[in-house]
Amino acid sequence: MIEANGLQKRFGDVEAVRDVSLRAEDGRITGLLGPNGAGKSTSLRMISTAIRPDAGQIRVDGINVVDAPQQARLAMGVMPHNAGLYPRLSGRENIRYFGRLNGIDRESLDARIEHLAERLDMKAFVDRPAKGYSQGQKLKTALARSIVHNPRNLILDEPTSGLDVMATRALRDLIRDLRQDGFCILFSSHVMQEVAALCDQIVIIAHGQVVARGEPDQLRQAMGSEDLEEVFVRAIAKAEAPQTADAGEQS
Ligand SMILES: Nc1ncnc2c1ncn2[C@@H]1O[C@H](COP(=O)(O)OP(=O)(O)OP(=O)(O)O)[C@@H](O)[C@H]1O
Protein backbone atom coordinates (compact mmCIF):
# COMPACT_ATOMS: atom_id res chain seq x y z
CA MET A 1 0.00 0.00 0.00
CA ILE A 2 1.18 3.50 -0.86
CA GLU A 3 0.07 6.47 1.24
CA ALA A 4 1.12 10.07 0.62
CA ASN A 5 0.00 13.03 2.69
CA GLY A 6 0.38 16.73 2.02
CA LEU A 7 3.22 16.43 -0.49
CA GLN A 8 4.91 19.63 -1.59
CA LYS A 9 7.82 20.23 -3.94
CA ARG A 10 9.22 23.42 -5.37
CA PHE A 11 11.92 23.83 -8.05
CA GLY A 12 13.13 27.43 -7.72
CA ASP A 13 10.14 29.57 -8.59
CA VAL A 14 8.07 26.64 -9.83
CA GLU A 15 5.65 25.14 -7.32
CA ALA A 16 5.52 21.71 -8.99
CA VAL A 17 3.49 20.05 -6.22
CA ARG A 18 1.46 22.15 -3.80
CA ASP A 19 -0.69 19.62 -1.99
CA VAL A 20 -0.96 16.01 -3.06
CA SER A 21 -2.35 13.28 -0.84
CA LEU A 22 -3.30 9.85 -2.08
CA ARG A 23 -3.79 6.30 -0.97
CA ALA A 24 -3.21 3.38 -3.34
CA GLU A 25 -4.45 0.04 -2.00
CA ASP A 26 -3.21 -3.51 -2.56
CA GLY A 27 -4.97 -5.45 -5.31
CA ARG A 28 -6.14 -2.21 -6.91
CA ILE A 29 -5.01 0.03 -9.72
CA THR A 30 -4.86 3.70 -8.82
CA GLY A 31 -4.49 6.25 -11.59
CA LEU A 32 -2.90 9.65 -11.08
CA LEU A 33 -4.44 11.74 -13.81
CA GLY A 34 -3.66 15.29 -14.78
CA PRO A 35 -2.78 17.54 -17.71
CA ASN A 36 0.82 18.21 -18.77
CA GLY A 37 2.77 19.90 -16.02
CA ALA A 38 0.21 19.07 -13.31
CA GLY A 39 2.83 17.52 -11.02
CA LYS A 40 2.30 13.81 -11.72
CA SER A 41 5.93 12.87 -12.37
CA THR A 42 7.15 15.00 -9.49
CA SER A 43 4.69 13.27 -7.14
CA LEU A 44 5.71 9.81 -8.36
CA ARG A 45 9.39 10.72 -8.12
CA MET A 46 8.93 11.74 -4.49
CA ILE A 47 7.07 8.51 -3.74
CA SER A 48 9.74 6.41 -5.45
CA THR A 49 12.54 8.18 -3.49
CA ALA A 50 14.13 9.80 -6.57
CA ILE A 51 13.66 13.23 -4.98
CA ARG A 52 12.86 14.40 -1.45
CA PRO A 53 9.61 16.21 -0.73
CA ASP A 54 9.84 19.71 0.77
CA ALA A 55 6.93 18.73 3.00
CA GLY A 56 4.58 15.83 3.54
CA GLN A 57 4.81 12.15 4.44
CA ILE A 58 5.00 9.05 2.28
CA ARG A 59 4.61 5.48 3.47
CA VAL A 60 4.97 2.38 1.36
CA ASP A 61 3.80 -0.75 3.17
CA GLY A 62 4.16 1.33 6.32
CA ILE A 63 7.81 2.26 5.59
CA ASN A 64 8.57 5.97 5.72
CA VAL A 65 10.31 6.61 2.39
CA VAL A 66 12.12 9.75 3.55
CA ASP A 67 13.53 8.15 6.70
CA ALA A 68 14.23 4.71 5.20
CA PRO A 69 14.61 5.13 1.43
CA GLN A 70 16.59 1.96 0.86
CA GLN A 71 14.10 -0.20 2.70
CA ALA A 72 11.24 1.54 0.88
CA ARG A 73 12.89 0.93 -2.50
CA LEU A 74 12.88 -2.80 -1.86
CA ALA A 75 9.11 -2.63 -1.44
CA MET A 76 8.59 -0.84 -4.77
CA GLY A 77 9.00 -1.56 -8.44
CA VAL A 78 9.40 1.62 -10.45
CA MET A 79 9.03 2.11 -14.17
CA PRO A 80 10.04 5.72 -14.83
CA HIS A 81 8.96 7.59 -17.93
CA ASN A 82 11.06 6.52 -20.95
CA ALA A 83 13.09 4.04 -18.96
CA GLY A 84 15.90 2.88 -21.22
CA LEU A 85 17.41 -0.57 -21.57
CA TYR A 86 21.09 -1.23 -22.23
CA PRO A 87 20.90 -1.96 -25.98
CA ARG A 88 23.88 -4.31 -26.18
CA LEU A 89 22.67 -6.48 -23.33
CA SER A 90 19.95 -9.05 -23.81
CA GLY A 91 16.67 -8.68 -21.95
CA ARG A 92 17.81 -11.32 -19.48
CA GLU A 93 21.09 -9.47 -18.86
CA ASN A 94 19.26 -6.16 -18.42
CA ILE A 95 16.99 -7.72 -15.82
CA ARG A 96 19.86 -9.56 -14.15
CA TYR A 97 21.87 -6.36 -13.83
CA PHE A 98 19.03 -4.70 -11.94
CA GLY A 99 18.55 -7.77 -9.80
CA ARG A 100 22.22 -7.73 -8.81
CA LEU A 101 21.96 -4.03 -7.98
CA ASN A 102 19.08 -4.94 -5.70
CA GLY A 103 21.27 -7.49 -3.94
CA ILE A 104 19.53 -10.64 -5.12
CA ASP A 105 21.83 -13.67 -5.05
CA ARG A 106 22.69 -15.25 -8.39
CA GLU A 107 20.74 -18.46 -7.95
CA SER A 108 17.43 -16.95 -6.85
CA LEU A 109 17.88 -14.27 -9.48
CA ASP A 110 18.16 -16.77 -12.32
CA ALA A 111 15.05 -18.56 -11.10
CA ARG A 112 13.18 -15.29 -10.71
CA ILE A 113 14.09 -14.14 -14.24
CA GLU A 114 13.01 -17.48 -15.64
CA HIS A 115 9.69 -17.11 -13.84
CA LEU A 116 9.17 -13.56 -15.11
CA ALA A 117 10.14 -14.49 -18.67
CA GLU A 118 7.52 -17.21 -18.56
CA ARG A 119 4.90 -15.03 -16.86
CA LEU A 120 5.35 -12.10 -19.24
CA ASP A 121 5.70 -14.26 -22.33
CA MET A 122 9.26 -13.15 -23.06
CA LYS A 123 10.91 -16.47 -23.84
CA ALA A 124 11.15 -15.87 -27.58
CA PHE A 125 13.25 -12.72 -27.24
CA VAL A 126 14.72 -12.55 -23.75
CA ASP A 127 18.16 -13.76 -24.88
CA ARG A 128 18.42 -11.44 -27.87
CA PRO A 129 20.15 -8.04 -27.61
CA ALA A 130 17.66 -5.39 -26.51
CA LYS A 131 18.57 -3.05 -29.35
CA GLY A 132 16.37 -4.98 -31.79
CA TYR A 133 13.33 -5.12 -29.51
CA SER A 134 9.90 -3.89 -30.51
CA GLN A 135 8.19 -1.36 -28.21
CA GLY A 136 6.15 -4.10 -26.61
CA GLN A 137 9.22 -6.27 -25.99
CA LYS A 138 11.08 -3.30 -24.48
CA LEU A 139 8.15 -2.65 -22.25
CA LYS A 140 7.90 -6.19 -20.98
CA THR A 141 11.63 -6.18 -20.26
CA ALA A 142 11.39 -2.86 -18.41
CA LEU A 143 8.45 -4.17 -16.41
CA ALA A 144 10.22 -7.43 -15.56
CA ARG A 145 13.27 -5.42 -14.52
CA SER A 146 11.21 -3.19 -12.24
CA ILE A 147 9.66 -6.15 -10.39
CA VAL A 148 12.64 -8.51 -10.37
CA HIS A 149 13.13 -8.02 -6.61
CA ASN A 150 9.54 -9.13 -6.03
CA PRO A 151 8.06 -5.92 -4.61
CA ARG A 152 4.37 -5.65 -3.73
CA ASN A 153 4.00 -2.11 -5.06
CA LEU A 154 4.42 -0.95 -8.62
CA ILE A 155 4.76 2.66 -9.80
CA LEU A 156 4.52 3.45 -13.50
CA ASP A 157 5.00 6.93 -14.92
CA GLU A 158 3.03 7.36 -18.17
CA PRO A 159 3.74 3.75 -19.10
CA THR A 160 1.88 3.71 -22.42
CA SER A 161 3.02 7.02 -23.83
CA GLY A 162 4.56 6.42 -27.26
CA LEU A 163 3.25 2.87 -27.53
CA ASP A 164 1.11 1.56 -30.35
CA VAL A 165 -2.30 0.01 -29.81
CA MET A 166 -1.04 -3.56 -29.50
CA ALA A 167 1.73 -2.71 -27.05
CA THR A 168 -0.69 -0.57 -25.02
CA ARG A 169 -3.13 -3.43 -24.87
CA ALA A 170 -0.39 -5.89 -23.86
CA LEU A 171 0.71 -3.57 -21.07
CA ARG A 172 -2.83 -3.15 -19.78
CA ASP A 173 -3.24 -6.91 -19.64
CA LEU A 174 0.00 -7.24 -17.72
CA ILE A 175 -1.04 -4.57 -15.25
CA ARG A 176 -4.38 -6.31 -14.72
CA ASP A 177 -2.57 -9.62 -14.14
CA LEU A 178 -0.40 -7.97 -11.50
CA ARG A 179 -3.50 -6.56 -9.80
CA GLN A 180 -4.85 -10.11 -9.73
CA ASP A 181 -1.63 -11.13 -7.97
CA GLY A 182 -2.38 -8.53 -5.28
CA PHE A 183 0.04 -5.80 -6.38
CA CYS A 184 -0.64 -2.22 -5.37
CA ILE A 185 -0.34 -0.35 -8.67
CA LEU A 186 -0.03 3.39 -9.03
CA PHE A 187 0.36 4.89 -12.46
CA SER A 188 0.20 8.30 -14.05
CA SER A 189 -1.38 9.41 -17.29
CA HIS A 190 -2.75 12.52 -18.91
CA VAL A 191 -5.28 10.50 -20.89
CA MET A 192 -8.65 9.95 -19.27
CA GLN A 193 -9.55 6.96 -21.50
CA GLU A 194 -6.33 5.29 -20.45
CA VAL A 195 -7.13 5.68 -16.79
CA ALA A 196 -10.79 4.77 -17.29
CA ALA A 197 -9.81 1.52 -19.02
CA LEU A 198 -7.71 0.32 -16.12
CA CYS A 199 -8.26 2.04 -12.83
CA ASP A 200 -10.28 1.14 -9.78
CA GLN A 201 -9.48 4.48 -8.23
CA ILE A 202 -8.65 7.81 -9.87
CA VAL A 203 -6.89 10.82 -8.37
CA ILE A 204 -7.08 13.91 -10.57
CA ILE A 205 -4.43 16.57 -10.08
CA ALA A 206 -4.03 20.00 -11.63
CA HIS A 207 -1.58 22.77 -10.79
CA GLY A 208 0.10 20.55 -8.21
CA GLN A 209 -3.09 19.87 -6.24
CA VAL A 210 -5.64 17.10 -5.98
CA VAL A 211 -8.89 18.38 -7.45
CA ALA A 212 -11.01 15.22 -7.42
CA ARG A 213 -10.69 11.60 -6.42
CA GLY A 214 -12.77 8.46 -6.28
CA GLU A 215 -13.90 5.44 -8.19
CA PRO A 216 -14.88 6.19 -11.79
CA ASP A 217 -18.60 6.05 -10.91
CA GLN A 218 -18.17 8.32 -7.89
CA LEU A 219 -16.39 10.84 -10.08
CA ARG A 220 -19.11 10.70 -12.71
CA GLN A 221 -21.65 11.44 -9.99
CA ALA A 222 -19.64 14.19 -8.30
CA MET A 223 -18.97 15.99 -11.57
CA GLY A 224 -22.44 15.42 -12.97
CA SER A 225 -21.42 13.72 -16.19
CA GLU A 226 -21.49 10.17 -17.52
CA ASP A 227 -18.62 10.96 -19.84
CA LEU A 228 -15.29 10.54 -18.04
CA GLU A 229 -13.57 12.83 -20.51
CA GLU A 230 -16.02 15.55 -19.45
CA VAL A 231 -15.43 14.67 -15.78
CA PHE A 232 -11.73 15.28 -16.30
CA VAL A 233 -12.33 18.62 -18.02
CA ARG A 234 -14.73 19.79 -15.29
CA ALA A 235 -12.35 18.77 -12.51
CA ILE A 236 -9.51 20.70 -14.16
CA ALA A 237 -11.77 23.73 -14.65
CA LYS A 238 -12.49 23.71 -10.91
CA ALA A 239 -8.75 23.88 -10.24
CA GLU A 240 -8.55 26.92 -12.45
CA ALA A 241 -11.22 28.59 -10.31
CA PRO A 242 -9.46 28.17 -6.94
CA GLN A 243 -12.30 29.52 -4.81
CA THR A 244 -14.44 26.48 -5.75
CA ALA A 245 -11.67 23.87 -6.06
CA ASP A 246 -12.12 22.29 -2.64
CA ALA A 247 -15.86 21.89 -2.94
CA GLY A 248 -15.58 19.27 -5.67
CA GLU A 249 -13.06 17.03 -3.98
CA GLN A 250 -14.40 13.66 -2.98
CA SER A 251 -12.72 11.43 -0.44
N1 LIG B 1 13.70 19.29 -12.11
C1 LIG B 1 12.88 20.30 -12.36
N2 LIG B 1 13.31 21.56 -12.39
C2 LIG B 1 12.48 22.59 -12.63
N3 LIG B 1 11.16 22.46 -12.84
C3 LIG B 1 10.66 21.22 -12.83
C4 LIG B 1 11.48 20.07 -12.59
N4 LIG B 1 10.69 18.96 -12.63
C5 LIG B 1 9.45 19.41 -12.87
N5 LIG B 1 9.42 20.75 -12.98
C6 LIG B 1 8.24 21.58 -13.25
O1 LIG B 1 7.23 21.20 -12.32
C7 LIG B 1 5.95 21.19 -12.94
C8 LIG B 1 5.34 19.81 -12.82
O2 LIG B 1 6.09 18.90 -13.61
P1 LIG B 1 5.78 17.34 -13.70
O3 LIG B 1 6.83 16.76 -14.59
O4 LIG B 1 5.65 16.79 -12.34
O5 LIG B 1 4.37 17.34 -14.43
P2 LIG B 1 3.56 16.14 -15.08
O6 LIG B 1 2.19 16.22 -14.53
O7 LIG B 1 4.30 14.86 -14.90
O8 LIG B 1 3.55 16.58 -16.61
P3 LIG B 1 3.65 15.75 -17.99
O9 LIG B 1 2.33 15.08 -18.21
O10 LIG B 1 3.91 16.85 -18.99
O11 LIG B 1 4.81 14.80 -17.86
C9 LIG B 1 6.18 21.63 -14.38
O12 LIG B 1 5.92 23.01 -14.44
C10 LIG B 1 7.64 21.34 -14.62
O13 LIG B 1 8.19 22.19 -15.59
PDBQT file of the ligand as one rigid body, heavy atoms in Angstrom, charges set to zero:
ROOT
HETATM    1  N1  LIG A 301      13.705  19.292 -12.105  1.00  0.00    +0.000 N 
HETATM    2  C1  LIG A 301      12.881  20.296 -12.362  1.00  0.00    +0.000 A 
HETATM    3  N2  LIG A 301      13.315  21.558 -12.393  1.00  0.00    +0.000 NA
HETATM    4  C2  LIG A 301      12.477  22.592 -12.631  1.00  0.00    +0.000 A 
HETATM    5  N3  LIG A 301      11.160  22.461 -12.837  1.00  0.00    +0.000 NA
HETATM    6  C3  LIG A 301      10.664  21.221 -12.828  1.00  0.00    +0.000 A 
HETATM    7  C4  LIG A 301      11.482  20.067 -12.592  1.00  0.00    +0.000 A 
HETATM    8  N4  LIG A 301      10.693  18.965 -12.625  1.00  0.00    +0.000 NA
HETATM    9  C5  LIG A 301       9.446  19.405 -12.873  1.00  0.00    +0.000 A 
HETATM   10  N5  LIG A 301       9.419  20.746 -12.984  1.00  0.00    +0.000 N 
HETATM   11  C6  LIG A 301       8.235  21.585 -13.252  1.00  0.00    +0.000 C 
HETATM   12  O1  LIG A 301       7.227  21.201 -12.324  1.00  0.00    +0.000 OA
HETATM   13  C7  LIG A 301       5.948  21.186 -12.943  1.00  0.00    +0.000 C 
HETATM   14  C8  LIG A 301       5.339  19.811 -12.821  1.00  0.00    +0.000 C 
HETATM   15  O2  LIG A 301       6.092  18.904 -13.611  1.00  0.00    +0.000 OA
HETATM   16  P1  LIG A 301       5.784  17.343 -13.702  1.00  0.00    +0.000 P 
HETATM   17  O3  LIG A 301       6.834  16.756 -14.593  1.00  0.00    +0.000 OA
HETATM   18  O4  LIG A 301       5.650  16.793 -12.338  1.00  0.00    +0.000 OA
HETATM   19  O5  LIG A 301       4.366  17.341 -14.432  1.00  0.00    +0.000 OA
HETATM   20  P2  LIG A 301       3.562  16.141 -15.078  1.00  0.00    +0.000 P 
HETATM   21  O6  LIG A 301       2.195  16.222 -14.528  1.00  0.00    +0.000 OA
HETATM   22  O7  LIG A 301       4.300  14.864 -14.902  1.00  0.00    +0.000 OA
HETATM   23  O8  LIG A 301       3.553  16.580 -16.605  1.00  0.00    +0.000 OA
HETATM   24  P3  LIG A 301       3.654  15.747 -17.993  1.00  0.00    +0.000 P 
HETATM   25  O9  LIG A 301       2.335  15.079 -18.213  1.00  0.00    +0.000 OA
HETATM   26  O10 LIG A 301       3.907  16.852 -18.988  1.00  0.00    +0.000 OA
HETATM   27  O11 LIG A 301       4.811  14.797 -17.864  1.00  0.00    +0.000 OA
HETATM   28  C9  LIG A 301       6.178  21.634 -14.376  1.00  0.00    +0.000 C 
HETATM   29  O12 LIG A 301       5.921  23.011 -14.441  1.00  0.00    +0.000 OA
HETATM   30  C10 LIG A 301       7.641  21.345 -14.620  1.00  0.00    +0.000 C 
HETATM   31  O13 LIG A 301       8.192  22.191 -15.593  1.00  0.00    +0.000 OA
ENDROOT
TORSDOF 0
